[in-house]
Amino acid sequence: MVIIYLLVFVIFALVATAIFQIRMAGIKVKDFWGFIQANEMLDKLYNFSKRYKMMSPQEQVIFLAEAEKVFDAYDKIPSMIWEDEYRKYSDVLETYKNIRVMRWSEQQEEGK
């Protein structure tokens, strides 16, 4: 029984230490959790970014909305934490820009 209490205490201490380190880095725990979720979404968006020219207009809108959520989450976290994911982030950002320009030019042509 003592071992179980000791294990629970160790787990609680580890979680508290992790939260303390996150807070000491100037990051809110909620923002860090959002970053973890955005990191998973970044992987999915990265795979979609490879084929953005074949996306339907609905897929483009979904891509743009999800990419904006990822960008917002990444903006709240210091870049030194996510520097390993920079290549994926920049590829998704480049695709985001290309889709925005492509959609803007299509709207301009329709307006003429």
C-alpha positions in Angstrom: 0.0 0.0 0.0 2.9 2.3 0.8 4.3 1.7 -2.7 1.1 2.8 -4.3 1.0 6.1 -2.3 4.7 6.6 -3.2 4.0 6.1 -6.9 1.1 8.5 -6.8 3.2 11.1 -5.0 6.0 10.7 -7.6 3.6 11.1 -10.5 2.0 14.2 -8.9 5.5 15.7 -8.3 6.5 15.1 -11.9 3.3 16.7 -13.2 3.8 19.7 -10.8 7.4 20.1 -11.9 6.5 20.0 -15.6 3.8 22.6 -15.0 6.2 24.7 -13.0 8.8 24.6 -15.8 6.2 25.6 -18.4 5.1 28.5 -16.3 8.7 29.6 -15.6 9.3 29.7 -19.4 6.6 32.3 -19.6 4.1 30.0 -21.3 0.5 29.4 -20.1 -0.3 25.7 -19.6 -3.4 26.2 -21.8 -1.2 27.6 -24.6 1.2 24.8 -24.3 -1.6 22.2 -24.5 -2.9 24.0 -27.6 0.6 23.9 -29.1 0.7 20.1 -28.6 -2.6 19.7 -30.4 -1.5 22.1 -33.1 1.7 20.1 -33.6 -0.4 17.1 -34.4 -2.5 19.2 -36.9 0.7 20.5 -38.4 1.7 17.0 -39.5 -1.7 16.6 -41.2 -1.5 20.0 -42.9 2.0 19.3 -44.0 0.8 16.2 -45.9 -2.1 18.2 -47.4 0.3 21.0 -48.4 2.0 18.7 -50.9 -1.1 18.5 -53.0 -2.7 21.9 -52.6 -3.1 22.5 -56.3 -5.4 19.5 -56.5 -7.6 20.6 -53.6 -11.2 21.4 -54.1 -12.4 24.9 -53.0 -13.9 23.4 -49.9 -10.7 21.6 -49.0 -8.8 24.9 -49.5 -11.1 26.7 -47.1 -10.7 24.0 -44.5 -6.9 24.0 -45.0 -6.8 27.8 -44.5 -8.9 27.7 -41.4 -6.9 24.9 -39.8 -3.6 26.5 -40.8 -4.7 29.7 -39.1 -5.4 27.8 -35.9 -1.9 26.2 -36.0 -0.2 29.5 -36.7 -2.0 31.1 -33.7 -0.9 28.3 -31.4 2.7 28.4 -32.6 2.8 32.2 -32.2 2.1 31.8 -28.4 5.1 29.5 -28.0 8.8 30.6 -28.2 10.3 29.4 -31.5 13.2 27.6 -29.8 10.7 25.0 -28.5 9.4 24.2 -32.0 12.6 24.7 -34.1 12.6 21.0 -35.1 9.2 21.5 -36.8 10.3 24.7 -38.6 10.5 23.1 -42.0 7.0 21.7 -41.8 5.7 25.0 -40.5 7.3 27.0 -43.3 6.0 24.6 -46.0 2.5 24.9 -44.6 2.9 28.7 -44.4 4.0 28.8 -48.0 1.1 26.7 -49.1 -1.2 28.9 -47.0 0.1 32.0 -48.8 -0.2 30.3 -52.3 -3.8 29.3 -51.7 -4.7 32.8 -50.4 -3.1 34.4 -53.5 -4.8 31.9 -55.8 -8.2 32.4 -54.2 -7.7 36.2 -54.2 -6.8 36.2 -57.9 -9.9 34.0 -58.7 -12.1 36.5 -56.9 -10.6 39.4 -58.8 -11.2 37.6 -62.1 -14.8 36.9 -61.2 -15.3 40.6 -60.2 -14.4 41.8 -63.7 
